[in-house]
């Protein structure tokens, strides 16, 4: 073995310090540098890490066996060795040299006590084959001497390892006494010597191996002789086998005789078994036949018992109790007996359903007893339904007739009576369950009952509405307001308006009383008459607080209808049922709208403008009824709203005709009469606006003002001389009268701006005419030279006919020689044309401004054409106008 150098000694000292220092009980046998790696990490490009493997032994002081360890040391960041891993050599089971490494310096040490066998053990790579053999030989010697066994070697021949050890290791025997028995020698590498007690292979074993190898070498060299020898040995073996067979013949014959006797015995036993099998088969057949007859008898007994029990049940279903039969065929429908009648209906419904296929076994359907009993029950049903329907029709009629005959139920002179149907509904609810059972028994019986109820109650509702509306109109005191607002011949006394708020209050009272009543009646009817529609009145609905306090249970029974658009309520699952309900509600409430129309017409006759407030009231009720109003009630409110809009449109049409009649009047220069009267009318209309009636009023404003402006333009065009004067005075009067309303009403603000624009245009035209009339020659000369500026160079214009410098001087002299007098005349003419003194100051200011702008343009143009020609300066005229 290679002699260790000084570096190995230094490594041993560093390893001793890392393991435990000088006081450690472990003795270092070998310390050697290696490179640690794993196959998969090297494939990924990871570098192998340097490590130091140290083999140590530890002698126990208590007589135990010597222990051997393998320490793995690593280098810290400061280059100092520190412990990384510790293995016990007694767990070493395998030493494998990696075949993929062509140098043979990489190997794996396999231990049987590793926690995770799925993780591949580390690969150790030595610097040379000698270092590898040196480490492995030391490990094998320690395993053999201390543990008396060798680990499994893979990829390396132990003989090759022994030959290397013999060639490289000087043998020096050193005895080590161990306390646990025989003498054990351990190979120790120090700085001066290597001590080996004995080799891995003994001397005798080595000689046998050499002799065997020598034989093989000889045989390989003399192949033919070796083949002949093998043939001779094969023939000798075959001859020996034949001789052995011949010697064993008597024994074989004896065995054959015994086998033959055993065969005869087996044949006898087989015959006996066949006989026994036949007998057993017959016994099994007999037993099966007995069990079959027994099972049939048992099943027949069970079926008979079940049949008797089922027949008893069927008889129980077919039996009609006497108390129910008497109630169904001839019992009274008084309120005291309604509970028994309802119980009889429940029994009859259940009995009929019990004889139907889902509840009755199909095998019973064609039985004659079942058919007869079903016919009997159908007869009972038809009899009861006929009797109950006739009673209810008479009951509804008599109940309503009693209420109609009692005048205390209706409004009377001097006393408005709120309709109260609490007692009526209470009496009807007594038969609510009866109606439900009638529906279950025969749905076809409900339409006549519903029609009878609607006809009877319709008489009561129409009588109540008629009496209430008549007394409401009679008790409301209100003065009539004029229907002619914008007529030219109407005096100022006619436009004075009286207080007609009582009219709106009366209409609101009519809706407050009857709309909740009609909604409640519709909802109660839908529930009472068993319409299959979803209940749409949510708890705490907006309209529920407005209903009469007399109907205590109305909220429990209310069912509201789908509106015509189907957007505000839930859609019913049964459209046919919903259509039937709407038709029935029409029969229930039809005709009551006439009394509402009468109130609207009465209010219109007193004050047409009250249509505005009534429209807002109706819209408020219509929006409040969206969530829970019956379909007919919504239609009634919509019809009322349409009626009010029509009446108001009638008023607006008449007002437009009044405005248009001004056109036929003779020459009018002053402000038209309908201008200030419209302001009074608009102010009154704004006072009546409630809720959503703004659109109605805005449409009226649009039509009225459009007619006013159109008529004004026609009147102004009838006399061209005064067209601009009429326009500017009337547009100014329109702006002055509607200034405050235009600030708060967007529609009027739009027309205010339109009038303002028309006023400015009329002012501009009128002022231009006055200036042109007073300074005709001056500005006519200006227009001529200004037109020539587009076609003739400025320096050539003075040579044109009538445009010389002399002509310019004449024009200036004639037009501006007495300019102060001309300005005064212009002012007097403007003053003379206006009928309103309020318009004069602003118009005169516009006139002065317009004149200065025209004169300044004239001066600038003349300076380009007639340079150095003296003309009155603009500043002089400005000062003169400012002092005027």
Secondary structure by P-SEA (a helix, b strand, c coil): cccccaaaaaaaaaaaaaaccccccccccbbbbbbbbcaaaaaabbbbbbbbbbbbbbbbccccccccbbbbbbbccccbbbbccccccccccccccccccccccbbbbbbccccccccccbbbbcccaaaaaaaaaaaaaaaaaacccccccccccaaaaaaaaaaccbbbbbbbbbccccbbbbbcccccccccccccccaaaaaaaaaaaaaaaaaaacaaaaaaaaaaaaaaaaaaaaaaaaaaaaaaaaaaaaaaaaaaaaaaaaaaaaaaaaaaaaaaaaaaaaaaaaaaaaaaaaaaaaaaaaaaaaaaaacccaaaaaaaccccccccaaaaaaaaaaaaaaaaaaaccccccccccccaaaaaaaaaaaaaaaaaaaaaaaaaaaaaaaaaaaaaacccccccccccccccaaaaaaaaaaaaaaaaaaaaacccccaaaaaaaaaaaaaaaaaaaaaaaaaaaaabbbbbccccccccccccccccccccaaaaaaaaaaaaccaaaaaaaaaaaaaaaccccccccccccccccccccccccccccbbbbbccccccbbbbccaaaaaaaaaaaaaacccaaaaaaaaaaaaaaacccaaaaaaaaaaaaaaaacccccaaaaaaaaaaaaaaaaaaaaaaaaaaaaaaaaaacccccccccaaaaaaaaaaaaaaaccccaaaaaaaaaaaaaaaaaaaaaaaaaccccaaaaaaaaaaaaaaaaaaaaaaccaaaaaaaaaaaaaaaaaaaaaaaaaaaaaaaaaaaaaaaaaaaccccccccccccccccaaaaaaaaaacccaaaaaaaaaaaaaaaacccccaaaaaaaaaaaaaaaaaaaaaaaaaacccccccccaaaaaaaaaac
